[in-house]
Amino acid sequence: MLVTDIGEIKDIWEEIECQDAITPFSTWSWNYNWLKHWNKIPHVYVNESGIAPFILDRGKLRFIGFNNSDYQGFLIRKGKETEFYEVLSEELLKGRVHILDLENVPEYLSEFQINGFEKKILNQDICPYINLPEDIDQYMAGMNKRFRKNIEYYWRRLNRDHNVIYEVVDREEDIEPTMLRMIEFHQKRWNKKFLPGAFRNQRIIQFHLHAAKDFLKRGYLDLHRFMIDGDMAAILYCFHKGKSTYYYLGGFDETYRNMSIGNLLIWLAIRASINRGDTIFDFLRGNESYKANFCDAKKVNKRVILYRGNMGRIHANMIKKENSLVMAIKDRIEA
């Protein structure tokens, strides 16, 4: 069944998204807010086994939220994968679809096949992550010795010289001022590098403000902040779902740069994640050097192109060239 209003399937969607394997980026709230703020019409296929959350974009099917989501995929009832892909194949062929351009698919989810389509799998972003141990001492013991000592030193120094409060936002009225402060920090840092930053326009900002409020209601928001002498000095915008924490973006006051408050807040967020029994702390897309201080495990997102016919093949080859160019630019920025 093709659906063009995901409000009609909210209950089904939220039932399936309760599975731990479904990431925050595939939840109804994230997708609904993205569609609203980008003014897009969904092109979603629904069957008894799951949901294919697409939009139709310039003649090809893409996942909803393709430009703002770090992991994407289908929402499939556990154990119903074969049935889901069989029905989806029938729907796509009946609808005369020639190409699907599916970005940021986790590697372990990229091996699916849809009958009637040829397939290309391209490498995209590296995603560093931590396999969390049972306690923070065990985690600290595995860190680089010099970095660990720096964390311990700056934590003592900061608490000695300042009134420090670390907290996770749990009230809706605190979300907007905290997010706006984080956005201000983030944009200042990236604009100094003559780069646009992640929050480069009001549409993106409003999307995240609304998504964050909805995530709080669903229990998915994990918004950490560092207060120093009564002022917000660092914020981490994270999500929590199942046994995983996802670190999306952050920002900190450059005034405290020499106290390493950005790294301190990441360390505190990792500690909080361990204390609540999480198994994964995911740094999401990007192989920035600072992430290596916290973890050495990495996975690679894939771009899955499904196509049929000559026109589909031409489009697939164009996407392959575009992907190579984009990844080369990202490698230079992250270097």
Residue, then its C-alpha position, 0 to 999 in steps of 0.5 A: m500500500l502506498v501512503t502519502d500522509i504518514g499521520e495515517i500510519k503513526d500507530i503502526w510506525e511507532e509500534i515497529e520503531c520500538q525495536d532496539a535495532i530501529t535507530p532514532f533517525s527512522t522514528w516517526s517523530w524524526n521523519y514527520n518533522w523532516l517532512k513538515h520542515w522540508n515541505k515534502i510529500p512522503h511516498v511510503y510503502v506499507n505492508e504487514s511486514g514493515i514500512a519503506p519510508f521513501i520520498l520521490d525526489r527528482g525521479k528517484l526514491r530516497f529515504i525520508g530525511f536523507n540529508n540530515s540522518d546518520y543512519q537510514g533503513f527500512l522498518i521491518r518486523k523482526g523475522k519478517e524480512t523475506e516477506f517484506y522485501e517480496v511485497l516491496s518488490e511487487e509494489l515497486l515494479k507495479g509502480r514502474v520505479h526505475i531507481l532507488d538511491l538509499e544513503n547512510v545505510p548501516e553496513y549490516l543492513s546493506e545486503f538486502q536484495i529487491n527482486g527485479f533490480e540490479k544493485k550497487i553498494l558504495n562506501q560512505d561515511i566512517c562512523p566511530y563508536i564505543n563498545l561500552p564496558e560495564d563500568i567507567d573505570q574499565y572504560m578509562a583503563g582502556m583510554n590513551k594514558r596521556f588523554r585519560k590523565n588530561i581528562e582527570y586533571y581538567w575535571r579536578r581543575l574545573n571543579r576547584d576553580h568554578n561552580v560546575i553543574y553537569e545535567v541532562v535536560d529533562r524539561e521541555e521548557d529547557i530544550e529551546p534555550t539549551m539547543l539555541r545556545m549549542i547552535e550558537f557555539h557550533q556555528k561560531r566555530w564552523n564559521k571561523k573556518f569559513l564553513p557553513g556549519a550544520f545549522r546554517n538556516q532557520r529551517i534546519i534549526q526549527f526542524h531540530l527544535h521540534a524534533a528534540k521536543d518530540f524526542l523528549k516525549r518519546g524518551y529518545l532525547d539525551l541533551h547534556r549540558f555543562m553549566i559553569d558559574g551559572d552559564m551554559a558552557a558546553i552542550l551535547y545533542c544526543f539521542h538514546k534508544g534501546k541500549s545505544t546513545y547516539y552523539y549527533l552534534g555539540g558546541f562549547d564556549e571558546t572561552y573555556r577551550n583551554m580547559s577541554i570542556g568539550n572533551l569533558l562533556i563527552w566523557l561525562a555523557i559516556r559515563a552516563s551511558i555506561n551507568r544506565g546500562d548501554t552497550i554502544f556509544d555511537f559518534l555517528r558519521g565523520n572520522e574527525s580526529y578527536k573521536a579517536n581519543f574516545c574509541d577505536a572501533k569503526k563501521v562504514n555506512k553504505r549507499v545502496i543504489l537499486y536500478r533497472g533498465n537503461m535509464g536506471r543504469i545511467h542514473a546509477n553511474m551518475i550517482k556513483k560519480e557524485n558519491s566519489l566527489v562528495m566523499a573526497i571533499k568530506d575527507r579533506i574537511e575531516a583531515 
